[in-house]
Amino acid sequence: MEKVPMTVEGFAKLEEDLHRLKSIERPRIIQQISEARAHGDLSENAEYHAAKEAQGMNEARVQDLEDRFARAEVIDTSKLSGTTVKFGATVSLEDEETGDKVRYKIVGDGESNVKEGKISITSPIARALIGKSKGDSAEVVTPKGPRSYQVLKIEWK
């Protein structure tokens, strides 16, 4: 069973989502199924079929989250340090072509959100940055073509 690295915040969010699906969504869907059954003939009952489909999707999501929960390797990034980029690092970069500056925190797969500045450890840019130090350049193949970034700063938060 392969471990899935995640931050403390990512694990807490996973736990919260799992709790919500099991204790709020599951009972709500069961109630919808019960109400739809009361309408009679199930073979032509669209509400019943929609509720059963919602139940299937919810249960699939619960299974997925439970699997990630069981395989989670929680890493407290505030206790990490070093001079090279690795999981948990917050990296400030400069696009060597345009001069644009960006800042990313390298997190687990399930917690990435580019709008919040969090990129997955398996993303092309994170893979290119792993092992780099301040001042190093990293070549990244993006959908818009190859880009080159210089590492300006590595922080641990």
MODELLER restraints for C-alpha pairs under 7 A, 6 or more apart:
rsr = mdl.restraints
at = mdl.atoms
rsr.add(forms.Gaussian(group=physical.xy_distance, feature=features.Distance(at['CA:2:A'], at['CA:71:A']), mean=6.66, stdev=0.5))
rsr.add(forms.Gaussian(group=physical.xy_distance, feature=features.Distance(at['CA:3:A'], at['CA:71:A']), mean=4.78, stdev=0.5))
rsr.add(forms.Gaussian(group=physical.xy_distance, feature=features.Distance(at['CA:3:A'], at['CA:72:A']), mean=5.76, stdev=0.5))
rsr.add(forms.Gaussian(group=physical.xy_distance, feature=features.Distance(at['CA:3:A'], at['CA:73:A']), mean=5.83, stdev=0.5))
rsr.add(forms.Gaussian(group=physical.xy_distance, feature=features.Distance(at['CA:4:A'], at['CA:68:A']), mean=6.93, stdev=0.5))
rsr.add(forms.Gaussian(group=physical.xy_distance, feature=features.Distance(at['CA:4:A'], at['CA:71:A']), mean=5.62, stdev=0.5))
rsr.add(forms.Gaussian(group=physical.xy_distance, feature=features.Distance(at['CA:4:A'], at['CA:72:A']), mean=4.81, stdev=0.5))
rsr.add(forms.Gaussian(group=physical.xy_distance, feature=features.Distance(at['CA:4:A'], at['CA:73:A']), mean=5.54, stdev=0.5))
rsr.add(forms.Gaussian(group=physical.xy_distance, feature=features.Distance(at['CA:5:A'], at['CA:72:A']), mean=5.98, stdev=0.5))
rsr.add(forms.Gaussian(group=physical.xy_distance, feature=features.Distance(at['CA:5:A'], at['CA:73:A']), mean=4.69, stdev=0.5))
rsr.add(forms.Gaussian(group=physical.xy_distance, feature=features.Distance(at['CA:5:A'], at['CA:74:A']), mean=6.05, stdev=0.5))
rsr.add(forms.Gaussian(group=physical.xy_distance, feature=features.Distance(at['CA:5:A'], at['CA:75:A']), mean=6.85, stdev=0.5))
rsr.add(forms.Gaussian(group=physical.xy_distance, feature=features.Distance(at['CA:5:A'], at['CA:108:A']), mean=5.45, stdev=0.5))
rsr.add(forms.Gaussian(group=physical.xy_distance, feature=features.Distance(at['CA:6:A'], at['CA:72:A']), mean=6.60, stdev=0.5))
rsr.add(forms.Gaussian(group=physical.xy_distance, feature=features.Distance(at['CA:6:A'], at['CA:73:A']), mean=6.11, stdev=0.5))
rsr.add(forms.Gaussian(group=physical.xy_distance, feature=features.Distance(at['CA:6:A'], at['CA:74:A']), mean=5.13, stdev=0.5))
rsr.add(forms.Gaussian(group=physical.xy_distance, feature=features.Distance(at['CA:6:A'], at['CA:75:A']), mean=6.05, stdev=0.5))
rsr.add(forms.Gaussian(group=physical.xy_distance, feature=features.Distance(at['CA:6:A'], at['CA:107:A']), mean=6.21, stdev=0.5))
rsr.add(forms.Gaussian(group=physical.xy_distance, feature=features.Distance(at['CA:6:A'], at['CA:108:A']), mean=4.57, stdev=0.5))
rsr.add(forms.Gaussian(group=physical.xy_distance, feature=features.Distance(at['CA:7:A'], at['CA:74:A']), mean=5.57, stdev=0.5))
rsr.add(forms.Gaussian(group=physical.xy_distance, feature=features.Distance(at['CA:7:A'], at['CA:75:A']), mean=5.11, stdev=0.5))
rsr.add(forms.Gaussian(group=physical.xy_distance, feature=features.Distance(at['CA:7:A'], at['CA:76:A']), mean=5.97, stdev=0.5))
rsr.add(forms.Gaussian(group=physical.xy_distance, feature=features.Distance(at['CA:7:A'], at['CA:77:A']), mean=6.57, stdev=0.5))
rsr.add(forms.Gaussian(group=physical.xy_distance, feature=features.Distance(at['CA:7:A'], at['CA:107:A']), mean=6.54, stdev=0.5))
rsr.add(forms.Gaussian(group=physical.xy_distance, feature=features.Distance(at['CA:7:A'], at['CA:108:A']), mean=6.98, stdev=0.5))
rsr.add(forms.Gaussian(group=physical.xy_distance, feature=features.Distance(at['CA:8:A'], at['CA:74:A']), mean=5.87, stdev=0.5))
rsr.add(forms.Gaussian(group=physical.xy_distance, feature=features.Distance(at['CA:8:A'], at['CA:75:A']), mean=6.26, stdev=0.5))
rsr.add(forms.Gaussian(group=physical.xy_distance, feature=features.Distance(at['CA:8:A'], at['CA:76:A']), mean=5.69, stdev=0.5))
rsr.add(forms.Gaussian(group=physical.xy_distance, feature=features.Distance(at['CA:10:A'], at['CA:111:A']), mean=5.59, stdev=0.5))
rsr.add(forms.Gaussian(group=physical.xy_distance, feature=features.Distance(at['CA:11:A'], at['CA:74:A']), mean=6.79, stdev=0.5))
rsr.add(forms.Gaussian(group=physical.xy_distance, feature=features.Distance(at['CA:14:A'], at['CA:65:A']), mean=6.96, stdev=0.5))
rsr.add(forms.Gaussian(group=physical.xy_distance, feature=features.Distance(at['CA:18:A'], at['CA:62:A']), mean=6.32, stdev=0.5))
rsr.add(forms.Gaussian(group=physical.xy_distance, feature=features.Distance(at['CA:18:A'], at['CA:65:A']), mean=6.34, stdev=0.5))
rsr.add(forms.Gaussian(group=physical.xy_distance, feature=features.Distance(at['CA:21:A'], at['CA:58:A']), mean=6.93, stdev=0.5))
rsr.add(forms.Gaussian(group=physical.xy_distance, feature=features.Distance(at['CA:21:A'], at['CA:62:A']), mean=6.65, stdev=0.5))
rsr.add(forms.Gaussian(group=physical.xy_distance, feature=features.Distance(at['CA:29:A'], at['CA:51:A']), mean=6.24, stdev=0.5))
rsr.add(forms.Gaussian(group=physical.xy_distance, feature=features.Distance(at['CA:29:A'], at['CA:55:A']), mean=6.12, stdev=0.5))
rsr.add(forms.Gaussian(group=physical.xy_distance, feature=features.Distance(at['CA:32:A'], at['CA:51:A']), mean=6.10, stdev=0.5))
rsr.add(forms.Gaussian(group=physical.xy_distance, feature=features.Distance(at['CA:33:A'], at['CA:48:A']), mean=5.63, stdev=0.5))
rsr.add(forms.Gaussian(group=physical.xy_distance, feature=features.Distance(at['CA:33:A'], at['CA:51:A']), mean=5.55, stdev=0.5))
rsr.add(forms.Gaussian(group=physical.xy_distance, feature=features.Distance(at['CA:33:A'], at['CA:52:A']), mean=6.72, stdev=0.5))
rsr.add(forms.Gaussian(group=physical.xy_distance, feature=features.Distance(at['CA:36:A'], at['CA:47:A']), mean=5.69, stdev=0.5))
rsr.add(forms.Gaussian(group=physical.xy_distance, feature=features.Distance(at['CA:36:A'], at['CA:48:A']), mean=4.84, stdev=0.5))
rsr.add(forms.Gaussian(group=physical.xy_distance, feature=features.Distance(at['CA:37:A'], at['CA:48:A']), mean=6.42, stdev=0.5))
rsr.add(forms.Gaussian(group=physical.xy_distance, feature=features.Distance(at['CA:42:A'], at['CA:48:A']), mean=6.73, stdev=0.5))
rsr.add(forms.Gaussian(group=physical.xy_distance, feature=features.Distance(at['CA:77:A'], at['CA:88:A']), mean=5.12, stdev=0.5))
rsr.add(forms.Gaussian(group=physical.xy_distance, feature=features.Distance(at['CA:77:A'], at['CA:156:A']), mean=6.53, stdev=0.5))
rsr.add(forms.Gaussian(group=physical.xy_distance, feature=features.Distance(at['CA:77:A'], at['CA:157:A']), mean=6.11, stdev=0.5))
rsr.add(forms.Gaussian(group=physical.xy_distance, feature=features.Distance(at['CA:78:A'], at['CA:156:A']), mean=5.98, stdev=0.5))
rsr.add(forms.Gaussian(group=physical.xy_distance, feature=features.Distance(at['CA:78:A'], at['CA:157:A']), mean=4.66, stdev=0.5))
rsr.add(forms.Gaussian(group=physical.xy_distance, feature=features.Distance(at['CA:80:A'], at['CA:156:A']), mean=6.31, stdev=0.5))
rsr.add(forms.Gaussian(group=physical.xy_distance, feature=features.Distance(at['CA:81:A'], at['CA:156:A']), mean=6.06, stdev=0.5))
rsr.add(forms.Gaussian(group=physical.xy_distance, feature=features.Distance(at['CA:83:A'], at['CA:133:A']), mean=5.91, stdev=0.5))
rsr.add(forms.Gaussian(group=physical.xy_distance, feature=features.Distance(at['CA:83:A'], at['CA:154:A']), mean=6.91, stdev=0.5))
rsr.add(forms.Gaussian(group=physical.xy_distance, feature=features.Distance(at['CA:84:A'], at['CA:131:A']), mean=5.22, stdev=0.5))
rsr.add(forms.Gaussian(group=physical.xy_distance, feature=features.Distance(at['CA:84:A'], at['CA:132:A']), mean=5.28, stdev=0.5))
rsr.add(forms.Gaussian(group=physical.xy_distance, feature=features.Distance(at['CA:84:A'], at['CA:133:A']), mean=4.56, stdev=0.5))
rsr.add(forms.Gaussian(group=physical.xy_distance, feature=features.Distance(at['CA:85:A'], at['CA:129:A']), mean=6.26, stdev=0.5))
rsr.add(forms.Gaussian(group=physical.xy_distance, feature=features.Distance(at['CA:85:A'], at['CA:130:A']), mean=4.95, stdev=0.5))
rsr.add(forms.Gaussian(group=physical.xy_distance, feature=features.Distance(at['CA:85:A'], at['CA:131:A']), mean=5.11, stdev=0.5))
rsr.add(forms.Gaussian(group=physical.xy_distance, feature=features.Distance(at['CA:85:A'], at['CA:132:A']), mean=5.45, stdev=0.5))
rsr.add(forms.Gaussian(group=physical.xy_distance, feature=features.Distance(at['CA:85:A'], at['CA:133:A']), mean=6.40, stdev=0.5))
rsr.add(forms.Gaussian(group=physical.xy_distance, feature=features.Distance(at['CA:85:A'], at['CA:154:A']), mean=6.77, stdev=0.5))
rsr.add(forms.Gaussian(group=physical.xy_distance, feature=features.Distance(at['CA:86:A'], at['CA:130:A']), mean=5.23, stdev=0.5))
rsr.add(forms.Gaussian(group=physical.xy_distance, feature=features.Distance(at['CA:86:A'], at['CA:131:A']), mean=6.43, stdev=0.5))
rsr.add(forms.Gaussian(group=physical.xy_distance, feature=features.Distance(at['CA:87:A'], at['CA:106:A']), mean=5.43, stdev=0.5))
rsr.add(forms.Gaussian(group=physical.xy_distance, feature=features.Distance(at['CA:87:A'], at['CA:107:A']), mean=6.22, stdev=0.5))
rsr.add(forms.Gaussian(group=physical.xy_distance, feature=features.Distance(at['CA:87:A'], at['CA:121:A']), mean=6.59, stdev=0.5))
rsr.add(forms.Gaussian(group=physical.xy_distance, feature=features.Distance(at['CA:88:A'], at['CA:105:A']), mean=6.32, stdev=0.5))
rsr.add(forms.Gaussian(group=physical.xy_distance, feature=features.Distance(at['CA:88:A'], at['CA:106:A']), mean=5.12, stdev=0.5))
rsr.add(forms.Gaussian(group=physical.xy_distance, feature=features.Distance(at['CA:88:A'], at['CA:107:A']), mean=5.77, stdev=0.5))
rsr.add(forms.Gaussian(group=physical.xy_distance, feature=features.Distance(at['CA:88:A'], at['CA:156:A']), mean=6.98, stdev=0.5))
rsr.add(forms.Gaussian(group=physical.xy_distance, feature=features.Distance(at['CA:89:A'], at['CA:105:A']), mean=5.63, stdev=0.5))
rsr.add(forms.Gaussian(group=physical.xy_distance, feature=features.Distance(at['CA:89:A'], at['CA:106:A']), mean=5.72, stdev=0.5))
rsr.add(forms.Gaussian(group=physical.xy_distance, feature=features.Distance(at['CA:89:A'], at['CA:154:A']), mean=6.39, stdev=0.5))
rsr.add(forms.Gaussian(group=physical.xy_distance, feature=features.Distance(at['CA:89:A'], at['CA:155:A']), mean=5.81, stdev=0.5))
rsr.add(forms.Gaussian(group=physical.xy_distance, feature=features.Distance(at['CA:89:A'], at['CA:156:A']), mean=5.36, stdev=0.5))
rsr.add(forms.Gaussian(group=physical.xy_distance, feature=features.Distance(at['CA:90:A'], at['CA:103:A']), mean=6.90, stdev=0.5))
rsr.add(forms.Gaussian(group=physical.xy_distance, feature=features.Distance(at['CA:90:A'], at['CA:104:A']), mean=5.48, stdev=0.5))
rsr.add(forms.Gaussian(group=physical.xy_distance, feature=features.Distance(at['CA:90:A'], at['CA:105:A']), mean=4.05, stdev=0.5))
rsr.add(forms.Gaussian(group=physical.xy_distance, feature=features.Distance(at['CA:90:A'], at['CA:106:A']), mean=6.46, stdev=0.5))
rsr.add(forms.Gaussian(group=physical.xy_distance, feature=features.Distance(at['CA:90:A'], at['CA:154:A']), mean=5.79, stdev=0.5))
rsr.add(forms.Gaussian(group=physical.xy_distance, feature=features.Distance(at['CA:90:A'], at['CA:155:A']), mean=5.00, stdev=0.5))
rsr.add(forms.Gaussian(group=physical.xy_distance, feature=features.Distance(at['CA:90:A'], at['CA:156:A']), mean=6.13, stdev=0.5))
rsr.add(forms.Gaussian(group=physical.xy_distance, feature=features.Distance(at['CA:91:A'], at['CA:103:A']), mean=5.55, stdev=0.5))
rsr.add(forms.Gaussian(group=physical.xy_distance, feature=features.Distance(at['CA:91:A'], at['CA:104:A']), mean=5.34, stdev=0.5))
rsr.add(forms.Gaussian(group=physical.xy_distance, feature=features.Distance(at['CA:91:A'], at['CA:105:A']), mean=6.21, stdev=0.5))
rsr.add(forms.Gaussian(group=physical.xy_distance, feature=features.Distance(at['CA:91:A'], at['CA:151:A']), mean=6.98, stdev=0.5))
rsr.add(forms.Gaussian(group=physical.xy_distance, feature=features.Distance(at['CA:91:A'], at['CA:153:A']), mean=5.73, stdev=0.5))
rsr.add(forms.Gaussian(group=physical.xy_distance, feature=features.Distance(at['CA:91:A'], at['CA:154:A']), mean=4.70, stdev=0.5))
rsr.add(forms.Gaussian(group=physical.xy_distance, feature=features.Distance(at['CA:91:A'], at['CA:155:A']), mean=6.37, stdev=0.5))
rsr.add(forms.Gaussian(group=physical.xy_distance, feature=features.Distance(at['CA:92:A'], at['CA:102:A']), mean=5.86, stdev=0.5))
rsr.add(forms.Gaussian(group=physical.xy_distance, feature=features.Distance(at['CA:92:A'], at['CA:103:A']), mean=4.32, stdev=0.5))
rsr.add(forms.Gaussian(group=physical.xy_distance, feature=features.Distance(at['CA:92:A'], at['CA:104:A']), mean=6.60, stdev=0.5))
rsr.add(forms.Gaussian(group=physical.xy_distance, feature=features.Distance(at['CA:92:A'], at['CA:151:A']), mean=6.16, stdev=0.5))
rsr.add(forms.Gaussian(group=physical.xy_distance, feature=features.Distance(at['CA:92:A'], at['CA:152:A']), mean=5.31, stdev=0.5))
rsr.add(forms.Gaussian(group=physical.xy_distance, feature=features.Distance(at['CA:92:A'], at['CA:153:A']), mean=4.97, stdev=0.5))
rsr.add(forms.Gaussian(group=physical.xy_distance, feature=features.Distance(at['CA:92:A'], at['CA:154:A']), mean=6.52, stdev=0.5))
rsr.add(forms.Gaussian(group=physical.xy_distance, feature=features.Distance(at['CA:93:A'], at['CA:101:A']), mean=5.59, stdev=0.5))
rsr.add(forms.Gaussian(group=physical.xy_distance, feature=features.Distance(at['CA:93:A'], at['CA:102:A']), mean=5.30, stdev=0.5))
rsr.add(forms.Gaussian(group=physical.xy_distance, feature=features.Distance(at['CA:93:A'], at['CA:103:A']), mean=6.06, stdev=0.5))
rsr.add(forms.Gaussian(group=physical.xy_distance, feature=features.Distance(at['CA:93:A'], at['CA:149:A']), mean=5.99, stdev=0.5))
rsr.add(forms.Gaussian(group=physical.xy_distance, feature=features.Distance(at['CA:93:A'], at['CA:150:A']), mean=5.51, stdev=0.5))
rsr.add(forms.Gaussian(group=physical.xy_distance, feature=features.Distance(at['CA:93:A'], at['CA:151:A']), mean=4.78, stdev=0.5))
rsr.add(forms.Gaussian(group=physical.xy_distance, feature=features.Distance(at['CA:93:A'], at['CA:152:A']), mean=5.32, stdev=0.5))
rsr.add(forms.Gaussian(group=physical.xy_distance, feature=features.Distance(at['CA:94:A'], at['CA:100:A']), mean=5.60, stdev=0.5))
rsr.add(forms.Gaussian(group=physical.xy_distance, feature=features.Distance(at['CA:94:A'], at['CA:101:A']), mean=4.40, stdev=0.5))
rsr.add(forms.Gaussian(group=physical.xy_distance, feature=features.Distance(at['CA:94:A'], at['CA:102:A']), mean=6.41, stdev=0.5))
rsr.add(forms.Gaussian(group=physical.xy_distance, feature=features.Distance(at['CA:94:A'], at['CA:149:A']), mean=5.38, stdev=0.5))
rsr.add(forms.Gaussian(group=physical.xy_distance, feature=features.Distance(at['CA:94:A'], at['CA:150:A']), mean=5.24, stdev=0.5))
rsr.add(forms.Gaussian(group=physical.xy_distance, feature=features.Distance(at['CA:94:A'], at['CA:151:A']), mean=6.77, stdev=0.5))
rsr.add(forms.Gaussian(group=physical.xy_distance, feature=features.Distance(at['CA:94:A'], at['CA:152:A']), mean=6.82, stdev=0.5))
rsr.add(forms.Gaussian(group=physical.xy_distance, feature=features.Distance(at['CA:95:A'], at['CA:101:A']), mean=6.32, stdev=0.5))
rsr.add(forms.Gaussian(group=physical.xy_distance, feature=features.Distance(at['CA:95:A'], at['CA:148:A']), mean=6.04, stdev=0.5))
rsr.add(forms.Gaussian(group=physical.xy_distance, feature=features.Distance(at['CA:95:A'], at['CA:149:A']), mean=4.58, stdev=0.5))
rsr.add(forms.Gaussian(group=physical.xy_distance, feature=features.Distance(at['CA:95:A'], at['CA:150:A']), mean=6.58, stdev=0.5))
rsr.add(forms.Gaussian(group=physical.xy_distance, feature=features.Distance(at['CA:96:A'], at['CA:148:A']), mean=5.66, stdev=0.5))
rsr.add(forms.Gaussian(group=physical.xy_distance, feature=features.Distance(at['CA:96:A'], at['CA:149:A']), mean=5.47, stdev=0.5))
rsr.add(forms.Gaussian(group=physical.xy_distance, feature=features.Distance(at['CA:96:A'], at['CA:150:A']), mean=6.45, stdev=0.5))
rsr.add(forms.Gaussian(group=physical.xy_distance, feature=features.Distance(at['CA:103:A'], at['CA:117:A']), mean=6.33, stdev=0.5))
rsr.add(forms.Gaussian(group=physical.xy_distance, feature=features.Distance(at['CA:104:A'], at['CA:117:A']), mean=4.72, stdev=0.5))
rsr.add(forms.Gaussian(group=physical.xy_distance, feature=features.Distance(at['CA:104:A'], at['CA:118:A']), mean=5.41, stdev=0.5))
rsr.add(forms.Gaussian(group=physical.xy_distance, feature=features.Distance(at['CA:104:A'], at['CA:119:A']), mean=6.32, stdev=0.5))
rsr.add(forms.Gaussian(group=physical.xy_distance, feature=features.Distance(at['CA:105:A'], at['CA:117:A']), mean=6.15, stdev=0.5))
rsr.add(forms.Gaussian(group=physical.xy_distance, feature=features.Distance(at['CA:105:A'], at['CA:118:A']), mean=4.75, stdev=0.5))
rsr.add(forms.Gaussian(group=physical.xy_distance, feature=features.Distance(at['CA:105:A'], at['CA:119:A']), mean=6.14, stdev=0.5))
rsr.add(forms.Gaussian(group=physical.xy_distance, feature=features.Distance(at['CA:106:A'], at['CA:118:A']), mean=5.98, stdev=0.5))
rsr.add(forms.Gaussian(group=physical.xy_distance, feature=features.Distance(at['CA:106:A'], at['CA:119:A']), mean=5.17, stdev=0.5))
rsr.add(forms.Gaussian(group=physical.xy_distance, feature=features.Distance(at['CA:106:A'], at['CA:120:A']), mean=5.83, stdev=0.5))
rsr.add(forms.Gaussian(group=physical.xy_distance, feature=features.Distance(at['CA:106:A'], at['CA:121:A']), mean=5.64, stdev=0.5))
rsr.add(forms.Gaussian(group=physical.xy_distance, feature=features.Distance(at['CA:106:A'], at['CA:126:A']), mean=6.64, stdev=0.5))
rsr.add(forms.Gaussian(group=physical.xy_distance, feature=features.Distance(at['CA:107:A'], at['CA:118:A']), mean=6.32, stdev=0.5))
rsr.add(forms.Gaussian(group=physical.xy_distance, feature=features.Distance(at['CA:107:A'], at['CA:119:A']), mean=5.96, stdev=0.5))
rsr.add(forms.Gaussian(group=physical.xy_distance, feature=features.Distance(at['CA:107:A'], at['CA:120:A']), mean=5.12, stdev=0.5))
rsr.add(forms.Gaussian(group=physical.xy_distance, feature=features.Distance(at['CA:107:A'], at['CA:121:A']), mean=5.72, stdev=0.5))
rsr.add(forms.Gaussian(group=physical.xy_distance, feature=features.Distance(at['CA:108:A'], at['CA:120:A']), mean=5.27, stdev=0.5))
rsr.add(forms.Gaussian(group=physical.xy_distance, feature=features.Distance(at['CA:108:A'], at['CA:121:A']), mean=5.76, stdev=0.5))
rsr.add(forms.Gaussian(group=physical.xy_distance, feature=features.Distance(at['CA:109:A'], at['CA:120:A']), mean=4.86, stdev=0.5))
rsr.add(forms.Gaussian(group=physical.xy_distance, feature=features.Distance(at['CA:109:A'], at['CA:121:A']), mean=6.58, stdev=0.5))
rsr.add(forms.Gaussian(group=physical.xy_distance, feature=features.Distance(at['CA:109:A'], at['CA:122:A']), mean=6.88, stdev=0.5))
rsr.add(forms.Gaussian(group=physical.xy_distance, feature=features.Distance(at['CA:112:A'], at['CA:118:A']), mean=4.93, stdev=0.5))
rsr.add(forms.Gaussian(group=physical.xy_distance, feature=features.Distance(at['CA:112:A'], at['CA:119:A']), mean=4.78, stdev=0.5))
rsr.add(forms.Gaussian(group=physical.xy_distance, feature=features.Distance(at['CA:112:A'], at['CA:120:A']), mean=5.09, stdev=0.5))
rsr.add(forms.Gaussian(group=physical.xy_distance, feature=features.Distance(at['CA:113:A'], at['CA:119:A']), mean=6.20, stdev=0.5))
rsr.add(forms.Gaussian(group=physical.xy_distance, feature=features.Distance(at['CA:119:A'], at['CA:126:A']), mean=6.98, stdev=0.5))
rsr.add(forms.Gaussian(group=physical.xy_distance, feature=features.Distance(at['CA:120:A'], at['CA:126:A']), mean=6.81, stdev=0.5))
rsr.add(forms.Gaussian(group=physical.xy_distance, feature=features.Distance(at['CA:121:A'], at['CA:127:A']), mean=6.56, stdev=0.5))
rsr.add(forms.Gaussian(group=physical.xy_distance, feature=features.Distance(at['CA:124:A'], at['CA:140:A']), mean=6.46, stdev=0.5))
rsr.add(forms.Gaussian(group=physical.xy_distance, feature=features.Distance(at['CA:124:A'], at['CA:141:A']), mean=6.93, stdev=0.5))
rsr.add(forms.Gaussian(group=physical.xy_distance, feature=features.Distance(at['CA:125:A'], at['CA:140:A']), mean=5.64, stdev=0.5))
rsr.add(forms.Gaussian(group=physical.xy_distance, feature=features.Distance(at['CA:128:A'], at['CA:138:A']), mean=5.78, stdev=0.5))
rsr.add(forms.Gaussian(group=physical.xy_distance, feature=features.Distance(at['CA:128:A'], at['CA:139:A']), mean=6.47, stdev=0.5))
rsr.add(forms.Gaussian(group=physical.xy_distance, feature=features.Distance(at['CA:128:A'], at['CA:140:A']), mean=6.07, stdev=0.5))
rsr.add(forms.Gaussian(group=physical.xy_distance, feature=features.Distance(at['CA:129:A'], at['CA:138:A']), mean=5.99, stdev=0.5))
rsr.add(forms.Gaussian(group=physical.xy_distance, feature=features.Distance(at['CA:133:A'], at['CA:151:A']), mean=6.76, stdev=0.5))
rsr.add(forms.Gaussian(group=physical.xy_distance, feature=features.Distance(at['CA:134:A'], at['CA:151:A']), mean=5.06, stdev=0.5))
rsr.add(forms.Gaussian(group=physical.xy_distance, feature=features.Distance(at['CA:134:A'], at['CA:152:A']), mean=5.56, stdev=0.5))
rsr.add(forms.Gaussian(group=physical.xy_distance, feature=features.Distance(at['CA:134:A'], at['CA:153:A']), mean=5.74, stdev=0.5))
rsr.add(forms.Gaussian(group=physical.xy_distance, feature=features.Distance(at['CA:134:A'], at['CA:154:A']), mean=6.78, stdev=0.5))
rsr.add(forms.Gaussian(group=physical.xy_distance, feature=features.Distance(at['CA:135:A'], at['CA:150:A']), mean=6.10, stdev=0.5))
rsr.add(forms.Gaussian(group=physical.xy_distance, feature=features.Distance(at['CA:135:A'], at['CA:151:A']), mean=5.24, stdev=0.5))
rsr.add(forms.Gaussian(group=physical.xy_distance, feature=features.Distance(at['CA:135:A'], at['CA:152:A']), mean=5.99, stdev=0.5))
rsr.add(forms.Gaussian(group=physical.xy_distance, feature=features.Distance(at['CA:136:A'], at['CA:150:A']), mean=5.68, stdev=0.5))
rsr.add(forms.Gaussian(group=physical.xy_distance, feature=features.Distance(at['CA:136:A'], at['CA:151:A']), mean=5.58, stdev=0.5))
rsr.add(forms.Gaussian(group=physical.xy_distance, feature=features.Distance(at['CA:137:A'], at['CA:148:A']), mean=6.55, stdev=0.5))
rsr.add(forms.Gaussian(group=physical.xy_distance, feature=features.Distance(at['CA:137:A'], at['CA:149:A']), mean=5.45, stdev=0.5))
rsr.add(forms.Gaussian(group=physical.xy_distance, feature=features.Distance(at['CA:137:A'], at['CA:150:A']), mean=4.32, stdev=0.5))
rsr.add(forms.Gaussian(group=physical.xy_distance, feature=features.Distance(at['CA:137:A'], at['CA:151:A']), mean=6.28, stdev=0.5))
rsr.add(forms.Gaussian(group=physical.xy_distance, feature=features.Distance(at['CA:138:A'], at['CA:148:A']), mean=5.59, stdev=0.5))
rsr.add(forms.Gaussian(group=physical.xy_distance, feature=features.Distance(at['CA:138:A'], at['CA:149:A']), mean=5.23, stdev=0.5))
rsr.add(forms.Gaussian(group=physical.xy_distance, feature=features.Distance(at['CA:138:A'], at['CA:150:A']), mean=6.35, stdev=0.5))
rsr.add(forms.Gaussian(group=physical.xy_distance, feature=features.Distance(at['CA:139:A'], at['CA:146:A']), mean=6.81, stdev=0.5))
rsr.add(forms.Gaussian(group=physical.xy_distance, feature=features.Distance(at['CA:139:A'], at['CA:147:A']), mean=5.81, stdev=0.5))
rsr.add(forms.Gaussian(group=physical.xy_distance, feature=features.Distance(at['CA:139:A'], at['CA:148:A']), mean=4.56, stdev=0.5))
rsr.add(forms.Gaussian(group=physical.xy_distance, feature=features.Distance(at['CA:139:A'], at['CA:149:A']), mean=6.57, stdev=0.5))
rsr.add(forms.Gaussian(group=physical.xy_distance, feature=features.Distance(at['CA:140:A'], at['CA:146:A']), mean=5.56, stdev=0.5))
rsr.add(forms.Gaussian(group=physical.xy_distance, feature=features.Distance(at['CA:140:A'], at['CA:147:A']), mean=5.18, stdev=0.5))
rsr.add(forms.Gaussian(group=physical.xy_distance, feature=features.Distance(at['CA:140:A'], at['CA:148:A']), mean=6.14, stdev=0.5))
rsr.add(forms.Gaussian(group=physical.xy_distance, feature=features.Distance(at['CA:141:A'], at['CA:147:A']), mean=6.28, stdev=0.5))
